[in-house]
């Protein structure tokens, strides 16, 4: 990867990465909505054991990729929390 030469270069690259992240998050949201159909109750939606496994895997992948595991954990916990809220809403809507 080329070293950015200006702040504008850095911001352009960040904006491009943000676009990729938004597309991936949209794909993840679709899967979260689909998962709601398979879960019977709020406990299954919250799935604390699953959350911990996902966060641990994110930390491992972060370390391998050169990302701070602490940053990865913070981002993943925020993302998972937002998707749990969405899934709880989706789950409640599907139940009627």
Phi and psi restraints in degrees (value plus and minus 20) as a CYANA .aco file:
   2 UNK   PHI     -93.8   -53.8
   2 UNK   PSI     124.7   164.7
   3 UNK   PHI     -96.0   -56.0
   3 UNK   PSI     108.9   148.9
   4 UNK   PHI     -82.7   -42.7
   4 UNK   PSI     123.5   163.5
   5 UNK   PHI    -121.6   -81.6
   5 UNK   PSI     -34.9     5.1
   6 UNK   PHI    -162.9  -122.9
   6 UNK   PSI     144.4   184.4
   7 UNK   PHI     -81.6   -41.6
   7 UNK   PSI     -56.4   -16.4
   8 UNK   PHI     -81.0   -41.0
   8 UNK   PSI     -59.9   -19.9
   9 UNK   PHI     -81.6   -41.6
   9 UNK   PSI     -64.6   -24.6
  10 UNK   PHI     -80.0   -40.0
  10 UNK   PSI     -67.9   -27.9
  11 UNK   PHI     -85.0   -45.0
  11 UNK   PSI     -57.0   -17.0
  12 UNK   PHI     -83.0   -43.0
  12 UNK   PSI     -63.6   -23.6
  13 UNK   PHI     -86.0   -46.0
  13 UNK   PSI     -61.8   -21.8
  14 UNK   PHI     -81.0   -41.0
  14 UNK   PSI     -64.1   -24.1
  15 UNK   PHI     -80.4   -40.4
  15 UNK   PSI     -59.2   -19.2
  16 UNK   PHI     -86.2   -46.2
  16 UNK   PSI     -63.1   -23.1
  17 UNK   PHI     -83.4   -43.4
  17 UNK   PSI     -62.3   -22.3
  18 UNK   PHI     -78.6   -38.6
  18 UNK   PSI     -58.7   -18.7
  19 UNK   PHI     -82.3   -42.3
  19 UNK   PSI     -62.1   -22.1
  20 UNK   PHI     -84.2   -44.2
  20 UNK   PSI     -62.4   -22.4
  21 UNK   PHI     -82.6   -42.6
  21 UNK   PSI     -61.2   -21.2
  22 UNK   PHI     -81.8   -41.8
  22 UNK   PSI     -63.5   -23.5
  23 UNK   PHI     -82.4   -42.4
  23 UNK   PSI     -61.4   -21.4
  24 UNK   PHI     -87.6   -47.6
  24 UNK   PSI     -59.3   -19.3
  25 UNK   PHI     -86.1   -46.1
  25 UNK   PSI     -55.8   -15.8
  26 UNK   PHI     -83.9   -43.9
  26 UNK   PSI     -60.6   -20.6
  27 UNK   PHI     -84.1   -44.1
  27 UNK   PSI     -62.1   -22.1
  28 UNK   PHI     -83.3   -43.3
  28 UNK   PSI     -60.9   -20.9
  29 UNK   PHI     -80.2   -40.2
  29 UNK   PSI     -61.7   -21.7
  30 UNK   PHI     -78.6   -38.6
  30 UNK   PSI     -59.8   -19.8
  31 UNK   PHI     -90.5   -50.5
  31 UNK   PSI     -56.9   -16.9
  32 UNK   PHI     -82.5   -42.5
  32 UNK   PSI     -64.2   -24.2
  33 UNK   PHI     -82.2   -42.2
  33 UNK   PSI     -59.9   -19.9
  34 UNK   PHI     -86.1   -46.1
  34 UNK   PSI     -58.1   -18.1
  35 UNK   PHI     -82.6   -42.6
  35 UNK   PSI     -51.5   -11.5
  36 UNK   PHI     -77.7   -37.7
  36 UNK   PSI     -50.5   -10.5
  37 UNK   PHI     -88.0   -48.0
  37 UNK   PSI     -41.9    -1.9
  38 UNK   PHI    -116.3   -76.3
  38 UNK   PSI     -24.4    15.6
  39 UNK   PHI    -125.8   -85.8
  39 UNK   PSI     116.6   156.6
  40 UNK   PHI    -107.0   -67.0
  40 UNK   PSI     -49.0    -9.0
  41 UNK   PHI    -171.3  -131.3
  41 UNK   PSI     158.0   198.0
  42 UNK   PHI     -81.8   -41.8
  42 UNK   PSI     -55.2   -15.2
  43 UNK   PHI     -81.7   -41.7
  43 UNK   PSI     -59.7   -19.7
  44 UNK   PHI     -87.9   -47.9
  44 UNK   PSI     -52.2   -12.2
  45 UNK   PHI     -90.0   -50.0
  45 UNK   PSI     -66.7   -26.7
  46 UNK   PHI     -89.0   -49.0
  46 UNK   PSI     -58.5   -18.5
  47 UNK   PHI      14.1    54.1
  47 UNK   PSI      46.1    86.1
  48 UNK   PHI     -78.3   -38.3
  48 UNK   PSI     -53.8   -13.8
  49 UNK   PHI     -85.3   -45.3
  49 UNK   PSI     -61.4   -21.4
  50 UNK   PHI     -84.5   -44.5
  50 UNK   PSI     -62.7   -22.7
  51 UNK   PHI     -77.0   -37.0
  51 UNK   PSI     -66.3   -26.3
  52 UNK   PHI     -84.5   -44.5
  52 UNK   PSI     -57.4   -17.4
  53 UNK   PHI     -85.9   -45.9
  53 UNK   PSI     -61.7   -21.7
  54 UNK   PHI     -84.9   -44.9
  54 UNK   PSI     -62.6   -22.6
  55 UNK   PHI     -85.3   -45.3
  55 UNK   PSI     -63.1   -23.1
  56 UNK   PHI     -80.9   -40.9
  56 UNK   PSI     -61.6   -21.6
  57 UNK   PHI     -85.8   -45.8
  57 UNK   PSI     -59.7   -19.7
  58 UNK   PHI     -81.8   -41.8
  58 UNK   PSI     -61.1   -21.1
  59 UNK   PHI     -83.1   -43.1
  59 UNK   PSI     -63.2   -23.2
  60 UNK   PHI     -82.4   -42.4
  60 UNK   PSI     -67.9   -27.9
  61 UNK   PHI     -83.6   -43.6
  61 UNK   PSI     -58.4   -18.4
  62 UNK   PHI     -81.0   -41.0
  62 UNK   PSI     -68.9   -28.9
  63 UNK   PHI     -78.4   -38.4
  63 UNK   PSI     -61.4   -21.4
  64 UNK   PHI     -86.1   -46.1
  64 UNK   PSI     -50.8   -10.8
  65 UNK   PHI    -112.2   -72.2
  65 UNK   PSI     -25.2    14.8
  66 UNK   PHI      68.0   108.0
  66 UNK   PSI      -2.7    37.3
  67 UNK   PHI    -119.3   -79.3
  67 UNK   PSI     121.3   161.3
  68 UNK   PHI     -78.5   -38.5
  68 UNK   PSI     102.6   142.6
  69 UNK   PHI     -78.1   -38.1
  69 UNK   PSI     -51.7   -11.7
  70 UNK   PHI     -86.5   -46.5
  70 UNK   PSI     -61.8   -21.8
  71 UNK   PHI     -83.4   -43.4
  71 UNK   PSI     -66.4   -26.4
  72 UNK   PHI     -78.1   -38.1
  72 UNK   PSI     -65.1   -25.1
  73 UNK   PHI     -82.5   -42.5
  73 UNK   PSI     -64.2   -24.2
  74 UNK   PHI     -81.4   -41.4
  74 UNK   PSI     -65.4   -25.4
  75 UNK   PHI     -84.9   -44.9
  75 UNK   PSI     -65.6   -25.6
  76 UNK   PHI     -85.1   -45.1
  76 UNK   PSI     -61.2   -21.2
  77 UNK   PHI     -84.0   -44.0
  77 UNK   PSI     -59.4   -19.4
  78 UNK   PHI     -85.3   -45.3
  78 UNK   PSI     -65.0   -25.0
  79 UNK   PHI     -83.1   -43.1
  79 UNK   PSI     -67.4   -27.4
  80 UNK   PHI     -82.1   -42.1
  80 UNK   PSI     -62.7   -22.7
  81 UNK   PHI     -79.2   -39.2
  81 UNK   PSI     -63.0   -23.0
  82 UNK   PHI     -84.9   -44.9
  82 UNK   PSI     -61.0   -21.0
  83 UNK   PHI     -91.9   -51.9
  83 UNK   PSI     -52.0   -12.0
  84 UNK   PHI     -83.1   -43.1
  84 UNK   PSI     -64.4   -24.4
  85 UNK   PHI     -78.4   -38.4
  85 UNK   PSI     -64.7   -24.7
  86 UNK   PHI     -82.6   -42.6
  86 UNK   PSI     -64.8   -24.8
  87 UNK   PHI     -86.0   -46.0
  87 UNK   PSI     -57.7   -17.7
  88 UNK   PHI     -81.1   -41.1
  88 UNK   PSI     -61.6   -21.6
  89 UNK   PHI     -84.2   -44.2
  89 UNK   PSI     -65.1   -25.1
  90 UNK   PHI     -81.8   -41.8
  90 UNK   PSI     -63.5   -23.5
  91 UNK   PHI     -82.7   -42.7
  91 UNK   PSI     -64.6   -24.6
  92 UNK   PHI     -83.8   -43.8
  92 UNK   PSI     -59.1   -19.1
  93 UNK   PHI     -85.2   -45.2
  93 UNK   PSI     -61.4   -21.4
  94 UNK   PHI     -86.7   -46.7
  94 UNK   PSI     -51.6   -11.6
  95 UNK   PHI     -94.9   -54.9
  95 UNK   PSI     -39.4     0.6
